[in-house]
Amino acid sequence: MNCQLAPSTHMIDRMNERGISSKEIKKTILKGQKSHRKDCCMITKFNLLEVVYREQPCHYFGITTYYSEGE
């Protein structure tokens, strides 16, 4: 199955600013540890990359992405 990523303008700006590829975003969404936010968004973390998005079946609406500080 080939799910689609639809990044927001804000997410595209952050990806370019931080050198994050859409491949890394998809990998983080598919393999990362997920948690729900109160605003119905999801946050997923894989290694140090975090992605905030909304999800519908096989469609990911990207909101933002960033590298976390680590633990």
MMTF fields as JSON, N, C-alpha, C and O atoms, coordinates in Angstrom:
{
  "mmtfVersion": "1.0.0",
  "mmtfProducer": "UNKNOWN",
  "numBonds": 283,
  "numAtoms": 284,
  "numGroups": 71,
  "numChains": 1,
  "numModels": 1,
  "chainsPerModel": [1],
  "groupsPerChain": [71],
  "chainIdList": ["A"],
  "bondAtomList": [4, 2, 8, 6, 12, 10, 16, 14, 20, 18, 24, 22, 28, 26, 32, 30, 36, 34, 40, 38, 44, 42, 48, 46, 52, 50, 56, 54, 60, 58, 64, 62, 68, 66, 72, 70, 76, 74, 80, 78, 84, 82, 88, 86, 92, 90, 96, 94, 100, 98, 104, 102, 108, 106, 112, 110, 116, 114, 120, 118, 124, 122, 128, 126, 132, 130, 136, 134, 140, 138, 144, 142, 148, 146, 152, 150, 156, 154, 160, 158, 164, 162, 168, 166, 172, 170, 176, 174, 180, 178, 184, 182, 188, 186, 192, 190, 196, 194, 200, 198, 204, 202, 208, 206, 212, 210, 216, 214, 220, 218, 224, 222, 228, 226, 232, 230, 236, 234, 240, 238, 244, 242, 248, 246, 252, 250, 256, 254, 260, 258, 264, 262, 268, 266, 272, 270, 276, 274, 280, 278],
  "bondOrderList": [1, 1, 1, 1, 1, 1, 1, 1, 1, 1, 1, 1, 1, 1, 1, 1, 1, 1, 1, 1, 1, 1, 1, 1, 1, 1, 1, 1, 1, 1, 1, 1, 1, 1, 1, 1, 1, 1, 1, 1, 1, 1, 1, 1, 1, 1, 1, 1, 1, 1, 1, 1, 1, 1, 1, 1, 1, 1, 1, 1, 1, 1, 1, 1, 1, 1, 1, 1, 1, 1],
  "groupList": [{"groupName": "MET", "atomNameList": ["N", "CA", "C", "O"], "elementList": ["N", "C", "C", "O"], "formalChargeList": [0, 0, 0, 0], "bondAtomList": [1, 0, 2, 1, 3, 2], "bondOrderList": [1, 1, 2], "singleLetterCode": "M", "chemCompType": "L-PEPTIDE LINKING"}, {"groupName": "ASN", "atomNameList": ["N", "CA", "C", "O"], "elementList": ["N", "C", "C", "O"], "formalChargeList": [0, 0, 0, 0], "bondAtomList": [1, 0, 2, 1, 3, 2], "bondOrderList": [1, 1, 2], "singleLetterCode": "N", "chemCompType": "L-PEPTIDE LINKING"}, {"groupName": "CYS", "atomNameList": ["N", "CA", "C", "O"], "elementList": ["N", "C", "C", "O"], "formalChargeList": [0, 0, 0, 0], "bondAtomList": [1, 0, 2, 1, 3, 2], "bondOrderList": [1, 1, 2], "singleLetterCode": "C", "chemCompType": "L-PEPTIDE LINKING"}, {"groupName": "GLN", "atomNameList": ["N", "CA", "C", "O"], "elementList": ["N", "C", "C", "O"], "formalChargeList": [0, 0, 0, 0], "bondAtomList": [1, 0, 2, 1, 3, 2], "bondOrderList": [1, 1, 2], "singleLetterCode": "Q", "chemCompType": "L-PEPTIDE LINKING"}, {"groupName": "LEU", "atomNameList": ["N", "CA", "C", "O"], "elementList": ["N", "C", "C", "O"], "formalChargeList": [0, 0, 0, 0], "bondAtomList": [1, 0, 2, 1, 3, 2], "bondOrderList": [1, 1, 2], "singleLetterCode": "L", "chemCompType": "L-PEPTIDE LINKING"}, {"groupName": "ALA", "atomNameList": ["N", "CA", "C", "O"], "elementList": ["N", "C", "C", "O"], "formalChargeList": [0, 0, 0, 0], "bondAtomList": [1, 0, 2, 1, 3, 2], "bondOrderList": [1, 1, 2], "singleLetterCode": "A", "chemCompType": "L-PEPTIDE LINKING"}, {"groupName": "PRO", "atomNameList": ["N", "CA", "C", "O"], "elementList": ["N", "C", "C", "O"], "formalChargeList": [0, 0, 0, 0], "bondAtomList": [1, 0, 2, 1, 3, 2], "bondOrderList": [1, 1, 2], "singleLetterCode": "P", "chemCompType": "L-PEPTIDE LINKING"}, {"groupName": "SER", "atomNameList": ["N", "CA", "C", "O"], "elementList": ["N", "C", "C", "O"], "formalChargeList": [0, 0, 0, 0], "bondAtomList": [1, 0, 2, 1, 3, 2], "bondOrderList": [1, 1, 2], "singleLetterCode": "S", "chemCompType": "L-PEPTIDE LINKING"}, {"groupName": "THR", "atomNameList": ["N", "CA", "C", "O"], "elementList": ["N", "C", "C", "O"], "formalChargeList": [0, 0, 0, 0], "bondAtomList": [1, 0, 2, 1, 3, 2], "bondOrderList": [1, 1, 2], "singleLetterCode": "T", "chemCompType": "L-PEPTIDE LINKING"}, {"groupName": "HIS", "atomNameList": ["N", "CA", "C", "O"], "elementList": ["N", "C", "C", "O"], "formalChargeList": [0, 0, 0, 0], "bondAtomList": [1, 0, 2, 1, 3, 2], "bondOrderList": [1, 1, 2], "singleLetterCode": "H", "chemCompType": "L-PEPTIDE LINKING"}, {"groupName": "ILE", "atomNameList": ["N", "CA", "C", "O"], "elementList": ["N", "C", "C", "O"], "formalChargeList": [0, 0, 0, 0], "bondAtomList": [1, 0, 2, 1, 3, 2], "bondOrderList": [1, 1, 2], "singleLetterCode": "I", "chemCompType": "L-PEPTIDE LINKING"}, {"groupName": "ASP", "atomNameList": ["N", "CA", "C", "O"], "elementList": ["N", "C", "C", "O"], "formalChargeList": [0, 0, 0, 0], "bondAtomList": [1, 0, 2, 1, 3, 2], "bondOrderList": [1, 1, 2], "singleLetterCode": "D", "chemCompType": "L-PEPTIDE LINKING"}, {"groupName": "ARG", "atomNameList": ["N", "CA", "C", "O"], "elementList": ["N", "C", "C", "O"], "formalChargeList": [0, 0, 0, 0], "bondAtomList": [1, 0, 2, 1, 3, 2], "bondOrderList": [1, 1, 2], "singleLetterCode": "R", "chemCompType": "L-PEPTIDE LINKING"}, {"groupName": "GLU", "atomNameList": ["N", "CA", "C", "O"], "elementList": ["N", "C", "C", "O"], "formalChargeList": [0, 0, 0, 0], "bondAtomList": [1, 0, 2, 1, 3, 2], "bondOrderList": [1, 1, 2], "singleLetterCode": "E", "chemCompType": "L-PEPTIDE LINKING"}, {"groupName": "GLY", "atomNameList": ["N", "CA", "C", "O"], "elementList": ["N", "C", "C", "O"], "formalChargeList": [0, 0, 0, 0], "bondAtomList": [1, 0, 2, 1, 3, 2], "bondOrderList": [1, 1, 2], "singleLetterCode": "G", "chemCompType": "PEPTIDE LINKING"}, {"groupName": "LYS", "atomNameList": ["N", "CA", "C", "O"], "elementList": ["N", "C", "C", "O"], "formalChargeList": [0, 0, 0, 0], "bondAtomList": [1, 0, 2, 1, 3, 2], "bondOrderList": [1, 1, 2], "singleLetterCode": "K", "chemCompType": "L-PEPTIDE LINKING"}, {"groupName": "PHE", "atomNameList": ["N", "CA", "C", "O"], "elementList": ["N", "C", "C", "O"], "formalChargeList": [0, 0, 0, 0], "bondAtomList": [1, 0, 2, 1, 3, 2], "bondOrderList": [1, 1, 2], "singleLetterCode": "F", "chemCompType": "L-PEPTIDE LINKING"}, {"groupName": "VAL", "atomNameList": ["N", "CA", "C", "O"], "elementList": ["N", "C", "C", "O"], "formalChargeList": [0, 0, 0, 0], "bondAtomList": [1, 0, 2, 1, 3, 2], "bondOrderList": [1, 1, 2], "singleLetterCode": "V", "chemCompType": "L-PEPTIDE LINKING"}, {"groupName": "TYR", "atomNameList": ["N", "CA", "C", "O"], "elementList": ["N", "C", "C", "O"], "formalChargeList": [0, 0, 0, 0], "bondAtomList": [1, 0, 2, 1, 3, 2], "bondOrderList": [1, 1, 2], "singleLetterCode": "Y", "chemCompType": "L-PEPTIDE LINKING"}],
  "groupTypeList": [0, 1, 2, 3, 4, 5, 6, 7, 8, 9, 0, 10, 11, 12, 0, 1, 13, 12, 14, 10, 7, 7, 15, 13, 10, 15, 15, 8, 10, 4, 15, 14, 3, 15, 7, 9, 12, 15, 11, 2, 2, 0, 10, 8, 15, 16, 1, 4, 4, 13, 17, 17, 18, 12, 13, 3, 6, 2, 9, 18, 16, 14, 10, 8, 8, 18, 18, 7, 13, 14, 13],
  "groupIdList": [1, 2, 3, 4, 5, 6, 7, 8, 9, 10, 11, 12, 13, 14, 15, 16, 17, 18, 19, 20, 21, 22, 23, 24, 25, 26, 27, 28, 29, 30, 31, 32, 33, 34, 35, 36, 37, 38, 39, 40, 41, 42, 43, 44, 45, 46, 47, 48, 49, 50, 51, 52, 53, 54, 55, 56, 57, 58, 59, 60, 61, 62, 63, 64, 65, 66, 67, 68, 69, 70, 71],
  "secStructList": [7, 7, 7, 3, 3, 3, 3, 7, 2, 2, 2, 2, 2, 2, 2, 2, 2, 2, 6, 7, 7, 2, 2, 2, 2, 2, 2, 2, 2, 2, 2, 1, 3, 3, 3, 3, 7, 6, 6, 1, 7, 3, 3, 3, 3, 3, 6, 6, 3, 3, 3, 3, 3, 3, 3, 3, 6, 6, 3, 3, 3, 3, 3, 3, 3, 3, 3, 7, 7, 7, 7],
  "xCoordList": [0.846, 0.0, 0.892, 1.89, 0.538, 1.322, 0.507, -0.261, 0.676, -0.071, 0.501, 1.686, -0.357, 0.02, 0.284, -0.427, 1.309, 1.626, 1.226, 1.647, 0.419, 0.006, 0.506, -0.218, 1.743, 2.305, 1.72, 1.458, 1.522, 1.081, 2.238, 3.384, 1.928, 2.97, 3.963, 5.171, 3.455, 4.33, 5.275, 6.469, 4.74, 5.584, 6.647, 7.801, 6.28, 7.257, 8.375, 9.55, 8.009, 9.024, 9.957, 11.173, 9.405, 10.233, 11.108, 12.26, 10.568, 11.361, 12.559, 13.68, 12.331, 13.427, 14.432, 15.641, 13.939, 14.781, 15.676, 16.825, 15.14, 15.827, 16.429, 17.002, 16.3, 16.885, 16.226, 16.903, 14.906, 14.159, 13.433, 12.738, 13.599, 12.973, 11.586, 11.264, 10.772, 9.442, 9.573, 8.704, 10.646, 10.898, 11.098, 10.593, 11.834, 12.036, 10.718, 10.466, 9.879, 8.576, 7.722, 7.16, 7.625, 6.819, 7.346, 6.568, 8.663, 9.272, 8.926, 8.62, 8.973, 8.652, 7.181, 6.856, 6.289, 4.856, 4.588, 3.817, 5.201, 4.927, 5.592, 5.016, 6.801, 7.557, 7.659, 8.084, 7.272, 7.489, 6.495, 5.439, 6.877, 6.012, 4.973, 5.328, 3.7, 2.615, 1.936, 1.83, 1.48, 0.651, -0.36, -0.113, -1.503, -2.572, -2.422, -2.063, -2.704, -2.782, -4.249, -5.137, -4.498, -5.873, -6.617, -7.847, -5.9, -6.54, -6.783, -6.977, -6.772, -7.042, -5.894, -6.057, -4.771, -3.599, -2.817, -3.007, -1.944, -1.032, 0.377, 0.727, 1.171, 2.613, 3.277, 2.92, 4.232, 4.989, 6.471, 6.917, 7.22, 8.652, 9.409, 9.079, 10.432, 11.311, 12.72, 13.038, 13.565, 14.886, 14.666, 13.946, 15.232, 15.036, 14.054, 13.786, 13.517, 12.593, 11.167, 10.726, 10.442, 9.043, 8.203, 8.62, 7.016, 6.097, 4.721, 4.23, 4.11, 2.743, 1.872, 2.178, 0.783, -0.053, -1.465, -1.729, -2.353, -3.696, -3.766, -3.127, -4.548, -4.564, -5.987, -6.916, -6.128, -7.303, -6.758, -5.564, -7.574, -7.028, -6.105, -6.528, -4.843, -3.794, -3.535, -2.98, -3.917, -3.619, -3.134, -3.816, -1.951, -1.361, -1.266, -0.606, -1.918, -1.916, -0.905, -1.2, 0.285, 1.383, 1.189, 0.796, 1.467, 1.337, 2.704, 2.952, 3.591, 4.955, 5.877, 5.415, 7.166, 8.175, 9.373, 9.67, 10.055, 11.217, 12.034, 11.568, 13.264, 14.115, 13.951, 14.025, 13.728, 13.595, 14.988, 15.994, 15.018, 16.281, 16.922, 18.117, 16.161, 16.692, 16.318, 15.828, 16.551, 16.148, 17.302, 17.146],
  "yCoordList": [-1.176, 0.0, 1.24, 1.291, 2.222, 3.454, 4.616, 5.243, 4.901, 5.967, 7.325, 7.451, 8.336, 9.675, 10.617, 10.597, 11.432, 12.489, 13.813, 14.123, 14.588, 15.914, 16.934, 17.288, 17.409, 18.337, 19.738, 20.209, 20.392, 21.788, 22.666, 22.221, 23.895, 24.852, 25.017, 25.089, 25.077, 25.194, 24.001, 24.169, 22.788, 21.597, 21.614, 21.268, 22.005, 22.08, 23.052, 22.77, 24.189, 25.168, 24.563, 24.724, 23.868, 23.254, 22.137, 21.984, 21.356, 20.299, 20.893, 20.406, 21.939, 22.592, 23.218, 23.09, 23.889, 24.552, 23.567, 23.876, 22.376, 21.4, 20.231, 19.317, 20.26, 19.197, 17.844, 16.816, 17.839, 16.605, 16.234, 17.063, 14.993, 14.555, 13.966, 13.573, 13.91, 13.298, 11.803, 11.224, 11.188, 9.78, 9.589, 8.628, 10.506, 10.44, 10.647, 10.004, 11.555, 11.816, 10.554, 10.149, 9.931, 8.714, 7.598, 6.895, 7.438, 6.399, 6.643, 5.7, 7.897, 8.242, 7.959, 7.414, 8.318, 8.061, 6.564, 6.124, 5.786, 4.355, 3.556, 2.579, 3.956, 3.154, 3.762, 3.093, 5.022, 5.718, 5.393, 4.804, 5.803, 5.677, 6.789, 7.964, 6.434, 7.393, 7.779, 6.979, 9.027, 9.484, 10.487, 11.163, 10.573, 11.503, 12.81, 12.826, 13.914, 15.217, 15.535, 14.911, 16.49, 16.873, 17.469, 17.431, 18.02, 18.643, 17.656, 18.07, 16.37, 15.298, 15.038, 14.282, 15.635, 15.35, 14.193, 13.828, 13.637, 12.597, 13.167, 14.03, 12.679, 12.951, 11.592, 10.68, 11.459, 10.224, 10.559, 11.547, 9.725, 9.951, 8.697, 7.589, 8.89, 7.802, 8.346, 9.308, 7.735, 8.281, 9.676, 9.79, 10.722, 12.068, 12.907, 14.057, 12.34, 13.091, 12.948, 11.839, 14.063, 14.049, 14.666, 15.621, 14.106, 14.573, 14.755, 13.872, 15.903, 16.174, 16.122, 16.764, 15.35, 15.165, 14.754, 14.373, 14.841, 14.274, 13.123, 13.147, 12.118, 10.893, 10.513, 10.565, 10.129, 9.447, 8.206, 8.156, 7.214, 5.986, 6.241, 6.708, 5.916, 6.02, 7.445, 7.622, 8.442, 9.843, 10.512, 10.493, 11.103, 11.781, 13.263, 13.65, 14.087, 15.533, 16.129, 16.327, 16.41, 16.876, 18.3, 19.175, 18.528, 19.847, 20.469, 21.602, 19.735, 20.234, 19.061, 17.941, 19.315, 18.32, 19.009, 20.164, 18.29, 18.861, 17.742, 16.61, 18.074, 17.14, 17.426, 18.577, 16.37, 16.533, 16.627, 16.318, 17.052, 17.237, 15.922, 15.883, 14.861, 13.596, 13.408, 14.328, 12.228, 11.935, 11.474, 11.183],
  "zCoordList": [0.0, 0.0, 0.0, 0.72, -0.795, -0.898, -0.347, -1.077, 0.936, 1.588, 1.206, 0.9, 1.227, 0.784, 1.953, 2.958, 1.806, 2.751, 2.113, 0.999, 2.815, 2.351, 3.371, 4.302, 3.198, 4.182, 4.04, 2.933, 5.176, 5.164, 4.686, 4.628, 4.35, 3.966, 5.106, 4.881, 6.322, 7.5, 7.585, 7.83, 7.382, 7.451, 6.353, 6.608, 5.162, 4.061, 4.416, 4.176, 4.985, 5.409, 6.45, 6.353, 7.45, 8.501, 7.931, 8.337, 6.993, 6.371, 5.646, 5.795, 4.865, 4.132, 5.084, 4.89, 6.102, 7.094, 7.838, 8.155, 8.115, 8.963, 8.184, 8.777, 6.859, 6.031, 6.231, 6.232, 6.401, 6.626, 5.327, 4.741, 4.887, 3.633, 3.886, 5.007, 2.835, 2.96, 3.268, 3.919, 2.804, 3.11, 4.62, 5.2, 5.244, 6.7, 7.448, 8.467, 6.93, 7.551, 7.512, 8.53, 6.337, 6.197, 7.096, 7.74, 7.137, 7.974, 9.442, 10.172, 9.872, 11.258, 11.544, 12.599, 10.627, 10.819, 10.898, 11.75, 10.039, 9.981, 11.1, 11.58, 11.526, 12.486, 13.882, 14.823, 14.014, 15.273, 16.372, 16.142, 17.581, 18.751, 18.691, 18.59, 18.751, 18.536, 19.841, 20.77, 19.885, 20.997, 20.459, 19.46, 21.137, 20.741, 21.494, 22.672, 20.797, 21.45, 21.708, 21.126, 22.568, 22.902, 21.713, 21.683, 20.729, 19.563, 18.417, 17.274, 18.717, 17.74, 16.768, 15.811, 16.993, 16.165, 16.774, 17.934, 15.967, 16.423, 16.448, 15.643, 17.374, 17.372, 17.307, 18.052, 16.425, 16.356, 16.398, 15.815, 17.09, 17.271, 16.862, 17.284, 16.03, 15.615, 15.653, 14.955, 16.464, 16.773, 17.356, 18.347, 16.812, 17.358, 16.551, 16.899, 15.478, 14.633, 15.148, 15.452, 15.25, 15.658, 14.547, 13.891, 14.346, 13.311, 13.948, 14.651, 13.694, 14.134, 12.884, 11.879, 12.952, 11.767, 12.159, 13.299, 11.195, 11.308, 10.321, 9.269, 10.673, 9.866, 9.47, 10.276, 8.201, 7.687, 7.01, 6.713, 6.756, 6.178, 4.976, 3.918, 5.188, 4.17, 3.672, 2.587, 4.429, 4.128, 5.399, 6.423, 5.325, 6.464, 6.14, 5.176, 6.935, 6.736, 7.706, 8.885, 7.2, 8.035, 8.507, 7.735, 9.785, 10.377, 10.613, 10.2, 11.275, 11.476, 11.77, 11.986, 11.777, 12.102, 12.721, 12.416, 13.59, 14.286, 14.896, 15.019, 15.277, 16.006, 17.482, 17.913, 18.26, 19.704, 20.326, 19.688, 21.555, 22.272, 22.68, 22.973, 22.703, 23.186, 24.64, 25.295, 25.129, 26.513, 27.325, 28.511]
}
